[in-house]
Each structure stands twice: as C-alpha cells, then as structure tokens.
Amino acid sequence: MVDIELIRRMRSLALYYDTWYWAYSVEGVFNKDRWVTEEEFESKEWLKFGYYTENAESLAAIRKELESWGKLEITNSHPCNLELNPLGISKASGLEQVCGLLGITMAEVIAMGDSLNDVSMIRAAGLGVAMGNAQEEVKRIADQVTVSNEEHGVARIIREHLLG
C-alpha cells in the first residue's frame, strides 16, 4: 500500500503543476475529474498514483521532487506520464511471485515490454525482450529486440523461443 500522506503529497504536486492525475485504491480508480472527499480519502487503501502531462518541464520537476523523497518506485508507461508504486513493488516483483506459485524460476521466463515500467521485469527474466516500438532505454537493456506490437512481436518471440 502507498502511505496516505504520500498520496496527499503527490496529489498536491499534481494540483501545483496542473497535470492530469489518477490514483488506484482497493476500492476503485480516482482521478482529476473524480476525486474523493476528505472522509473517503482517509478510509481508502491506496495502491498506485500517476501523472500525465505533455509539459516536459513540469514532468521533470515532478520526477525530481518524487525522487528526493526516496520512497517510491518511479516508472512510466508513456513518455508523458509517471507511475508511482511503493518501493519494491514492480512488474518484476509481481512476476517473481507468479513464478513462486508456478514453481519455476525467473531464468525460465520471457518478459516483453515497451516502457520503463517493464524494465525491472525485462532485466529479471531469463530472456528480456523489448518491442520494436519500445522506448530507447528499454531497447538498450533488453537481451533482444523484436518487431513492434502492431507487427505481432509477441507472437514472433513465442514462435522463435517456445514453439521452435
């Protein structure tokens, strides 16, 4: 869970920089257009927070502030957004839990993605694949780059590595 005071501070940043924002709670998704009352806010179990703005300076300033707190995993799923999770919560940590349930290791996993929120899982997997349409940083850290999602990159990797 994300500490309620962090959610409050992240929302304040969103209001200050006039960005689109959203927050996931156990009970639902809330955003700039549909926020909660103070009473409701206090009772929620918050899971994640996000920002979207095409103003690169605002996004960089928000990121710098969030990094200074040292309490959040900071990623994106698009060059114009930031996604915040509690420290230690990432796609890699989720995938590791699934592996534990299945009785397999991360070395047996192929992970594919296109954005910074995929980096942790691409690095942790036995084979990390960046989509052809991936952000450049994702391509740099991947073991392999496939064609884009529109060119059926996932199917190509499945055929090459799983179906032989």
C-alpha positions as CSV (number, residue, x, y, z in Angstrom):
1,M,0.0,0.0,0.0
2,V,1.1,3.6,-0.6
3,D,1.2,5.7,2.5
4,I,-1.8,8.0,2.6
5,E,0.5,11.0,3.3
6,L,2.4,10.2,0.1
7,I,-0.8,10.2,-1.9
8,R,-1.8,13.5,-0.4
9,R,1.7,15.0,-1.3
10,M,1.5,13.5,-4.8
11,R,-1.9,15.0,-5.4
12,S,-0.7,18.4,-4.2
13,L,2.1,18.2,-6.8
14,A,-0.4,17.4,-9.5
15,L,-2.5,20.4,-8.5
16,Y,0.5,22.7,-8.3
17,Y,1.7,21.7,-11.8
18,D,-1.8,21.4,-13.2
19,T,-1.3,17.9,-14.5
20,W,-3.8,15.1,-15.1
21,Y,-3.5,12.6,-12.3
22,W,-5.0,9.3,-11.1
23,A,-4.8,7.0,-8.1
24,Y,-5.7,3.4,-7.7
25,S,-7.2,2.2,-4.5
26,V,-8.5,-1.2,-3.5
27,E,-12.0,0.3,-4.0
28,G,-11.5,1.8,-7.4
29,V,-9.8,4.4,-9.6
30,F,-9.9,8.1,-8.8
31,N,-8.6,11.0,-10.9
32,K,-8.6,14.7,-11.5
33,D,-12.2,14.7,-12.6
34,R,-13.4,12.3,-9.9
35,W,-11.6,12.6,-6.6
36,V,-12.7,11.6,-3.2
37,T,-13.9,13.6,-0.2
38,E,-11.5,14.0,2.7
39,E,-13.5,11.4,4.7
40,E,-13.4,8.9,1.8
41,F,-9.7,9.7,1.3
42,E,-8.7,8.7,4.8
43,S,-10.6,5.4,4.5
44,K,-9.0,4.2,1.2
45,E,-6.2,1.7,0.8
46,W,-4.1,3.3,-1.9
47,L,-2.1,1.2,-4.3
48,K,-0.7,3.5,-7.0
49,F,-0.5,7.1,-8.2
50,G,0.1,8.5,-11.7
51,Y,0.6,11.8,-13.6
52,Y,0.2,12.7,-17.2
53,T,1.4,15.9,-18.8
54,E,2.8,16.8,-22.2
55,N,4.8,19.6,-20.4
56,A,8.2,18.1,-20.2
57,E,9.5,20.7,-17.7
58,S,6.6,20.0,-15.3
59,L,7.1,16.3,-15.7
60,A,10.8,16.6,-15.0
61,A,10.2,18.8,-11.9
62,I,7.6,16.4,-10.5
63,R,10.0,13.5,-11.1
64,K,12.9,15.3,-9.4
65,E,10.7,16.1,-6.3
66,L,9.4,12.5,-6.1
67,E,13.0,11.1,-6.4
68,S,14.0,13.3,-3.5
69,W,11.5,11.5,-1.2
70,G,13.2,8.1,-1.7
71,K,10.0,6.3,-1.0
72,L,8.6,5.3,-4.4
73,E,9.3,3.2,-7.5
74,I,9.1,5.7,-10.4
75,T,8.4,4.4,-13.9
76,N,6.3,5.3,-16.9
77,S,4.1,3.5,-19.5
78,H,4.4,6.5,-21.9
79,P,6.9,9.3,-22.3
80,C,4.4,11.8,-20.9
81,N,3.5,10.0,-17.7
82,L,4.9,8.9,-14.4
83,E,3.7,5.9,-12.4
84,L,4.4,5.6,-8.7
85,N,4.3,2.4,-6.6
86,P,5.7,1.7,-3.1
87,L,9.4,0.8,-3.1
88,G,9.9,-2.8,-4.1
89,I,6.6,-3.1,-6.0
90,S,7.2,-3.6,-9.7
91,K,6.4,-5.8,-12.6
92,A,9.4,-7.9,-11.7
93,S,8.3,-8.4,-8.1
94,G,4.8,-9.5,-9.3
95,L,6.3,-11.8,-11.9
96,E,8.6,-13.3,-9.2
97,Q,5.5,-14.1,-7.1
98,V,3.8,-15.8,-10.0
99,C,6.9,-17.8,-10.6
100,G,6.8,-18.9,-7.0
101,L,3.2,-20.1,-7.3
102,L,4.1,-22.0,-10.5
103,G,7.3,-23.5,-9.1
104,I,9.6,-22.0,-11.7
105,T,12.5,-19.6,-11.7
106,M,12.9,-16.2,-13.3
107,A,15.5,-17.9,-15.5
108,E,12.6,-19.8,-17.2
109,V,10.7,-16.6,-18.0
110,I,10.5,-14.5,-21.1
111,A,9.4,-10.9,-20.3
112,M,8.4,-8.5,-23.0
113,G,7.7,-4.8,-22.9
114,D,7.9,-1.3,-24.3
115,S,8.1,1.2,-21.5
116,L,10.1,2.0,-18.4
117,N,7.6,0.2,-16.2
118,D,8.7,-3.0,-17.9
119,V,12.5,-2.6,-17.3
120,S,12.6,-4.3,-14.0
121,M,10.9,-7.4,-15.3
122,I,12.9,-7.5,-18.6
123,R,16.1,-7.3,-16.5
124,A,15.0,-10.1,-14.1
125,A,13.7,-12.5,-16.7
126,G,15.8,-15.3,-18.3
127,L,15.1,-13.6,-21.6
128,G,14.2,-9.9,-21.7
129,V,12.7,-8.6,-24.9
130,A,11.9,-5.1,-26.0
131,M,9.2,-4.5,-28.5
132,G,10.2,-2.7,-31.7
133,N,8.1,0.3,-30.6
134,A,9.7,0.4,-27.2
135,Q,11.3,3.4,-25.6
136,E,15.0,3.6,-26.4
137,E,16.1,2.9,-22.8
138,V,14.1,-0.3,-22.8
139,K,15.7,-1.4,-26.1
140,R,19.2,-0.8,-24.6
141,I,18.7,-3.0,-21.6
142,A,16.9,-5.9,-23.3
143,D,18.5,-9.1,-24.4
144,Q,16.7,-8.9,-27.7
145,V,14.5,-6.5,-29.6
146,T,11.6,-7.9,-31.7
147,V,9.3,-6.2,-34.1
148,S,6.6,-3.8,-32.9
149,N,3.3,-4.8,-31.2
150,E,1.5,-3.9,-34.5
151,E,3.8,-6.4,-36.3
152,H,3.0,-9.2,-33.8
153,G,6.2,-9.0,-31.9
154,V,4.9,-11.2,-29.1
155,A,3.8,-13.9,-31.4
156,R,7.2,-13.8,-33.1
157,I,9.0,-14.3,-29.8
158,I,6.7,-17.2,-28.9
159,R,7.3,-18.9,-32.2
160,E,11.1,-18.4,-32.0
161,H,11.6,-19.4,-28.4
162,L,8.7,-21.6,-27.3
163,L,7.4,-23.3,-30.4
164,G,10.8,-23.8,-32.1
